[in-house]
Amino acid sequence: MTPATSRFLSTTLTMTISPLLLAAFGLTGVIVGRLVFDRWFNHLTIYSSIWGAGLALFEMRLIDYYPLVEEVWMLIGYAWVAFAAGSMIAIVAQRAVGISPASPTTAPLERQTASEGRIFSFAILILSAIALISTLRRWLVLISMFGGIPGVLVNGYTIYRMRIAGETPGAVPYLSSFALAAILICGLYCARAGKIKLIVLIPLLIIILDDVSMAGRAKMSLGVALFVSGYFLARLQARTAQTLRTRGRLRWILTFSLIFSLLLVAAEFVRSYRGAYERFYGASQELSKLEQNAFLTPSIYLYLSSHVGVFNAYWKSGGERYFPGSNTFAPVFRILAKLKVGDPVPHFTKFYNTPVSSNTGTYLRELHADFGVAGILIAPFVLGWACTLLWSQIRVRSGLAMIALLAHFYVIVVFTFLYQVTRVGEWFVSLAASLFVCGFINHFLKNTAATGVRRN
């Protein structure tokens, strides 16, 4: 059945599902992921927890969202099952030929040397310095425009509207995205060191400054996903000799909590200074009571839950048609458009009423706009399968580039409930910079190891 047909039937073929049942589905997926991959941190648990929680929040109806049509429920369910099947099939195939993915075949990492620490720190500082150039330039232009830092902060909404309109004063395209690569390298460094290093604050603060200057929160979200993925995947690759004792574990938890608290405060600051609207049509009395809350506000609830509603409205409207791949690989098509090859792809997608106006409609929207129903039928399976292949590879290989690649795939998984994250150039720039730097670090580590062997 096509989206056009669903418009005719949408008044009758709608359904709601209990939030508790959706949360149970998510929990089931998390447990299955834990059993299959022998770790809590894996792509199946990430996908299941995010979609289970997001759908449950949507069905809580703290905003009177339009009910999802049955076709949308079927597509969501199919994509979930396809992702799970793709994630598990490679593991099942490996076990069928006698390969056990549960235990790594790489040797435990040796205690981190001073020279290794220096090369990681050098890479982080270089990437951060490149990003800082762009961030400072944007701040200087904004300060000149609005007469000082207070003027910039007072005009947060104006800056936000300028960004939506495609006007980014003082921006050097994608240069600030090097801070995302730096935060990923920080995750790898901290995992190998067996503790959280203070150097992580440098790219973190640059990302916060950059998002504040853009009245946005996207880079902060990307940074969190990359740091966490890099950290836990690096610890998965081989167990370090520096196991965390009780005191070290408590310090690790405290440091992680401080980092996330800093990001949470920064995100709330951006939300408030750009003048987030907190009164929505169809909001329940319970949600309206949260208008003056510092962190859990109506706009936060909207941000966490509305995306399937947007996909539902998109589907009922008949969908959109783009040249195949132009959303999924939008940065490439934008470069081609600048070379007068094809039409430019807009940075922001069309808004739909849910009944609240919003424009992010999960990755299913972009897949359908690019490839039709076939995209939704195939892409989730391929994504799960690719993640498992990379996950298996980092269990048997010691290179950092494989971790960087999988960490960026995990970012795709994290953002599936919001939108197809590969449509933003920051993802590609971070990936390219991370792979290059990880290759450099790998080369250095191999040379250092070879030198040590010759000396012995």
Legacy VTK file of the C-alpha trace (Angstrom):
# vtk DataFile Version 3.0
C-alpha trace
ASCII
DATASET POLYDATA
POINTS 456 float
0.000 0.000 0.000
1.306 3.456 -0.939
1.312 6.615 1.179
-1.358 8.044 -1.121
-3.652 5.120 -0.345
-3.002 5.516 3.371
-4.274 9.100 3.192
-7.660 7.722 2.184
-7.729 5.142 4.973
-5.923 7.080 7.697
-9.134 8.169 9.444
-9.979 4.568 10.324
-6.766 2.587 10.246
-5.153 4.140 13.306
-4.173 2.456 16.520
-2.553 3.103 19.867
-0.370 0.783 21.921
0.145 0.815 25.666
3.350 2.637 26.701
4.091 -0.224 29.102
3.912 -2.731 26.251
6.269 -0.627 24.130
8.680 -0.298 27.043
8.504 -4.086 27.460
9.393 -4.548 23.779
12.369 -2.250 24.263
13.488 -4.110 27.381
13.181 -7.419 25.528
15.440 -6.101 22.780
17.964 -4.920 25.358
18.042 -8.350 27.026
18.347 -10.141 23.673
21.245 -7.862 22.765
22.944 -8.658 26.075
22.545 -12.407 25.505
23.728 -12.312 21.899
26.726 -9.990 22.316
27.637 -10.848 25.916
27.859 -7.137 26.696
25.288 -4.531 27.699
26.809 -1.986 25.329
26.003 -3.055 21.771
24.013 -1.745 18.829
20.959 -3.933 19.437
20.542 -2.755 23.036
21.082 0.855 21.922
18.471 0.637 19.152
15.931 -1.201 21.311
16.290 1.071 24.338
15.990 4.265 22.275
13.023 3.121 20.188
11.269 1.466 23.129
11.610 4.603 25.261
10.771 6.996 22.416
7.634 5.137 21.374
6.509 4.782 25.002
6.911 8.539 25.511
4.926 9.195 22.334
2.085 6.935 23.467
1.970 8.585 26.903
0.165 11.384 25.013
1.296 14.247 27.211
0.742 16.077 23.929
-2.377 15.015 22.055
-0.448 13.586 19.111
-2.358 12.336 16.098
-2.553 8.517 16.341
-0.168 6.563 14.127
-1.751 4.787 11.184
-1.375 1.020 11.090
1.030 1.168 8.149
3.429 3.339 10.148
3.295 0.907 13.069
4.045 -1.929 10.639
7.017 -0.094 9.134
8.407 0.758 12.560
8.010 -2.839 13.726
9.483 -4.267 10.552
12.515 -1.937 10.694
13.105 -2.940 14.326
12.918 -6.660 13.534
15.076 -6.222 10.417
17.747 -4.384 12.391
17.719 -7.116 15.042
17.911 -9.844 12.390
20.804 -8.145 10.629
22.563 -7.685 13.967
22.214 -11.338 14.953
22.718 -13.164 11.670
26.471 -12.518 11.523
26.880 -13.737 15.116
24.867 -16.872 14.378
26.947 -17.523 11.254
30.198 -17.180 13.208
29.040 -19.572 15.887
27.930 -22.038 13.217
31.515 -22.298 11.974
32.952 -22.492 15.491
33.965 -18.876 16.061
32.923 -17.520 19.455
32.445 -13.740 19.556
32.055 -13.758 23.328
35.752 -13.672 24.145
38.354 -11.456 22.475
41.306 -13.098 20.753
43.554 -10.075 21.115
46.041 -9.991 23.921
45.320 -7.705 26.872
46.577 -4.176 26.440
49.800 -3.432 28.227
49.973 -0.589 30.712
49.874 2.641 28.802
53.319 4.152 28.267
54.170 7.820 28.603
54.925 8.062 24.880
51.500 6.626 24.015
49.837 9.151 26.286
51.739 11.960 24.598
50.700 10.926 21.082
47.036 10.729 22.087
47.273 14.132 23.789
49.027 15.615 20.754
46.304 14.358 18.399
43.522 15.663 20.658
45.140 19.086 20.974
45.719 19.448 17.213
42.121 18.504 16.364
40.813 20.806 19.095
42.960 23.705 17.894
41.590 23.365 14.340
38.018 23.366 15.662
38.718 26.308 17.963
39.769 28.476 15.003
36.303 28.185 13.474
34.484 28.586 16.806
36.404 31.714 17.810
35.925 33.247 14.368
32.155 32.750 14.604
32.068 34.260 18.103
34.071 37.307 16.970
31.665 37.901 14.064
28.627 37.542 16.346
30.117 39.863 18.946
30.711 42.427 16.192
27.130 42.041 14.946
25.394 42.288 18.342
27.790 44.538 20.251
29.278 42.104 22.741
28.742 38.744 24.418
25.596 39.932 26.294
24.146 41.066 22.973
24.822 37.643 21.467
23.078 35.883 24.350
20.097 38.234 24.248
19.643 37.548 20.536
19.723 33.773 20.794
16.404 33.364 18.993
17.581 35.616 16.146
20.742 33.522 15.758
18.632 30.356 15.796
16.369 31.699 13.025
19.427 32.748 11.020
20.773 29.199 11.242
17.424 27.729 10.169
17.466 30.108 7.188
20.945 28.886 6.251
22.729 32.046 7.376
25.708 31.194 9.601
27.785 34.365 10.071
31.488 33.770 10.577
31.270 30.030 9.977
34.047 28.096 8.261
32.081 25.111 6.911
32.557 21.964 9.021
35.885 23.069 10.523
34.454 22.968 14.047
33.563 19.294 13.459
37.190 18.408 14.169
36.240 18.742 17.844
33.954 15.717 17.360
36.923 13.677 16.159
38.871 14.954 19.165
36.164 13.863 21.609
36.162 10.386 20.037
39.952 10.142 20.395
39.451 11.181 24.038
37.164 8.193 24.491
39.791 5.844 23.061
42.512 7.458 25.188
40.522 7.204 28.415
39.672 3.549 27.737
43.298 2.616 27.153
44.453 4.618 30.165
41.841 2.983 32.383
40.602 6.341 33.705
38.971 9.545 32.548
41.572 12.124 31.493
41.049 15.837 32.105
42.074 16.587 28.521
38.560 15.515 27.518
37.348 18.893 28.776
39.161 20.737 25.965
37.176 19.432 22.962
34.075 19.233 25.153
34.185 22.952 25.957
34.876 23.794 22.301
31.794 21.806 21.252
29.690 23.618 23.852
30.997 27.031 22.738
30.303 26.169 19.115
26.739 25.010 19.786
26.019 28.075 21.904
27.229 30.307 19.060
24.815 28.499 16.728
21.931 28.306 19.242
21.956 24.558 18.669
22.510 21.296 20.534
23.338 18.866 17.734
27.120 18.789 18.230
26.723 18.184 21.959
24.538 15.158 21.205
26.997 13.909 18.584
29.900 14.457 20.972
28.280 12.436 23.761
27.483 9.566 21.388
31.020 9.503 19.981
32.781 9.706 23.342
30.675 6.973 24.951
30.906 4.708 21.869
34.655 5.190 21.545
35.215 4.547 25.238
33.189 1.349 25.570
34.236 -0.079 22.206
37.902 0.453 23.048
37.393 -1.385 26.340
35.632 -4.129 24.391
38.562 -4.585 22.003
40.890 -5.899 24.687
40.754 -5.850 28.436
43.296 -3.448 29.832
45.811 -4.481 32.419
44.643 -1.487 34.450
41.369 -2.821 35.835
39.287 -0.379 37.813
39.367 -0.901 41.555
36.551 0.290 43.810
38.115 3.683 44.387
38.937 4.066 40.711
35.435 2.993 39.711
33.870 5.590 41.994
36.129 8.268 40.532
35.203 7.097 37.028
31.472 7.348 37.839
31.939 10.779 39.402
33.901 12.095 36.417
31.371 10.740 33.927
28.583 12.318 35.966
30.327 15.688 35.962
30.838 15.549 32.178
27.201 14.722 31.506
26.040 17.318 34.025
28.087 19.944 32.196
26.516 18.948 28.883
23.036 18.916 30.402
23.479 22.407 31.821
24.858 23.625 28.477
21.926 22.105 26.564
19.452 23.701 28.978
21.252 27.037 28.591
20.931 26.854 24.802
17.251 25.949 25.106
16.514 28.897 27.380
18.639 31.533 25.660
17.205 30.891 22.227
13.711 31.320 23.724
12.185 27.845 23.534
8.391 27.915 23.324
6.856 25.857 26.131
3.119 26.125 25.446
1.983 23.636 22.833
-1.387 22.987 21.300
-2.826 19.764 22.687
-0.537 19.666 25.743
-2.006 17.860 28.747
-2.411 19.527 32.122
0.417 17.356 33.471
2.780 18.596 30.759
1.695 22.221 31.140
2.696 22.117 34.800
6.311 21.538 33.687
6.615 24.866 31.847
8.710 26.435 34.606
10.803 23.324 35.231
14.536 23.775 34.698
15.283 20.565 32.771
12.171 18.449 32.183
10.087 20.884 30.145
7.347 20.517 27.498
9.866 21.279 24.729
12.147 18.494 26.004
9.218 16.068 25.935
8.440 17.193 22.394
12.079 16.718 21.387
12.151 13.186 22.829
8.833 11.941 21.483
7.548 13.756 18.402
9.644 12.148 15.672
7.394 9.162 14.948
4.493 11.622 14.812
6.323 13.553 12.100
6.952 10.347 10.156
3.257 9.518 10.517
2.239 12.931 9.124
4.817 12.595 6.352
3.440 9.179 5.374
-0.191 10.316 5.424
0.669 13.301 3.217
1.962 11.019 0.476
5.644 11.340 1.291
8.353 13.198 -0.600
10.518 12.173 -3.498
14.221 12.890 -3.788
16.956 11.654 -6.054
18.119 8.288 -4.610
20.594 8.869 -1.794
20.308 12.664 -1.750
19.144 12.707 1.885
21.267 9.835 3.144
24.394 11.314 1.565
23.277 14.954 1.549
26.770 16.480 2.115
28.044 14.798 -1.052
25.089 16.112 -3.066
25.590 19.611 -1.630
29.202 19.577 -2.841
28.032 18.425 -6.277
25.440 21.197 -6.330
28.177 23.775 -5.721
29.931 22.308 -8.761
26.683 22.866 -10.744
25.888 19.152 -10.773
22.307 18.611 -9.637
20.115 20.573 -7.258
21.178 21.462 -3.696
19.732 19.459 -0.812
18.186 21.672 1.893
19.847 21.560 5.307
16.501 21.341 7.084
13.610 19.079 6.148
9.964 20.062 5.750
7.876 20.674 8.885
4.701 18.690 9.625
1.956 19.120 12.218
1.734 16.393 14.854
-0.331 18.636 15.876
2.787 20.563 17.016
4.938 21.616 14.072
8.197 19.636 13.860
10.530 18.431 11.112
12.569 15.421 12.307
10.775 12.197 11.406
13.168 9.348 12.313
15.601 7.797 9.828
12.658 6.009 8.194
11.524 9.287 6.672
14.839 9.922 4.883
15.111 6.298 3.795
11.646 6.412 2.252
12.233 9.793 0.610
15.454 8.474 -0.962
14.634 4.874 -1.816
10.908 4.358 -1.283
9.568 1.442 0.737
12.561 -0.642 -0.432
14.822 1.597 1.622
12.869 0.866 4.797
12.806 -2.862 3.980
16.552 -3.184 3.344
18.527 -0.440 5.109
17.794 -1.402 8.771
18.930 -4.973 8.097
22.106 -3.774 6.378
22.836 -1.335 9.204
22.522 -4.046 11.875
24.580 -6.492 9.804
27.360 -3.932 9.196
27.519 -3.005 12.880
27.894 -6.663 13.867
30.630 -7.284 11.292
32.601 -4.305 12.587
31.891 -5.304 16.199
33.294 -8.772 15.483
36.362 -7.328 13.790
37.384 -5.162 16.733
37.302 -8.286 18.892
40.127 -9.825 16.870
42.081 -6.787 15.658
43.952 -4.203 17.687
43.635 -1.229 15.311
41.909 1.959 16.460
40.515 2.866 13.026
38.009 0.011 13.194
36.733 1.345 16.524
36.414 4.860 15.080
34.405 3.507 12.146
32.073 1.475 14.358
31.653 4.396 16.776
30.354 6.496 13.887
27.991 3.675 12.890
26.777 3.645 16.497
26.020 7.351 16.144
23.757 6.444 13.212
22.003 3.913 15.459
21.616 6.438 18.290
20.037 8.985 15.949
17.685 6.586 14.121
14.776 7.771 16.252
15.466 11.412 15.291
16.729 11.497 11.706
19.308 10.033 9.343
22.433 11.594 10.842
24.511 11.030 7.699
22.598 13.917 6.112
24.744 16.328 8.183
28.274 17.055 7.071
29.623 16.999 10.616
29.280 13.215 10.689
31.399 12.751 7.552
34.064 15.276 8.604
34.366 13.662 12.027
34.623 10.210 10.442
37.327 11.244 7.973
39.367 13.084 10.618
39.017 10.213 13.101
40.137 7.575 10.610
43.150 9.649 9.576
44.242 10.355 13.163
43.648 6.753 14.274
45.771 5.554 11.365
48.530 7.927 12.469
48.324 6.737 16.089
48.336 3.080 14.990
51.469 3.711 12.929
53.153 5.365 15.908
52.205 2.558 18.305
53.475 -0.114 15.912
56.789 1.681 15.462
57.106 2.109 19.220
56.401 -1.590 19.789
58.899 -2.603 17.095
61.561 -0.351 18.608
60.951 -1.909 22.019
61.342 -5.427 20.598
64.653 -4.538 18.899
65.998 -3.026 22.128
65.140 -6.167 24.049
LINES 1 457
456 0 1 2 3 4 5 6 7 8 9 10 11 12 13 14 15 16 17 18 19 20 21 22 23 24 25 26 27 28 29 30 31 32 33 34 35 36 37 38 39 40 41 42 43 44 45 46 47 48 49 50 51 52 53 54 55 56 57 58 59 60 61 62 63 64 65 66 67 68 69 70 71 72 73 74 75 76 77 78 79 80 81 82 83 84 85 86 87 88 89 90 91 92 93 94 95 96 97 98 99 100 101 102 103 104 105 106 107 108 109 110 111 112 113 114 115 116 117 118 119 120 121 122 123 124 125 126 127 128 129 130 131 132 133 134 135 136 137 138 139 140 141 142 143 144 145 146 147 148 149 150 151 152 153 154 155 156 157 158 159 160 161 162 163 164 165 166 167 168 169 170 171 172 173 174 175 176 177 178 179 180 181 182 183 184 185 186 187 188 189 190 191 192 193 194 195 196 197 198 199 200 201 202 203 204 205 206 207 208 209 210 211 212 213 214 215 216 217 218 219 220 221 222 223 224 225 226 227 228 229 230 231 232 233 234 235 236 237 238 239 240 241 242 243 244 245 246 247 248 249 250 251 252 253 254 255 256 257 258 259 260 261 262 263 264 265 266 267 268 269 270 271 272 273 274 275 276 277 278 279 280 281 282 283 284 285 286 287 288 289 290 291 292 293 294 295 296 297 298 299 300 301 302 303 304 305 306 307 308 309 310 311 312 313 314 315 316 317 318 319 320 321 322 323 324 325 326 327 328 329 330 331 332 333 334 335 336 337 338 339 340 341 342 343 344 345 346 347 348 349 350 351 352 353 354 355 356 357 358 359 360 361 362 363 364 365 366 367 368 369 370 371 372 373 374 375 376 377 378 379 380 381 382 383 384 385 386 387 388 389 390 391 392 393 394 395 396 397 398 399 400 401 402 403 404 405 406 407 408 409 410 411 412 413 414 415 416 417 418 419 420 421 422 423 424 425 426 427 428 429 430 431 432 433 434 435 436 437 438 439 440 441 442 443 444 445 446 447 448 449 450 451 452 453 454 455
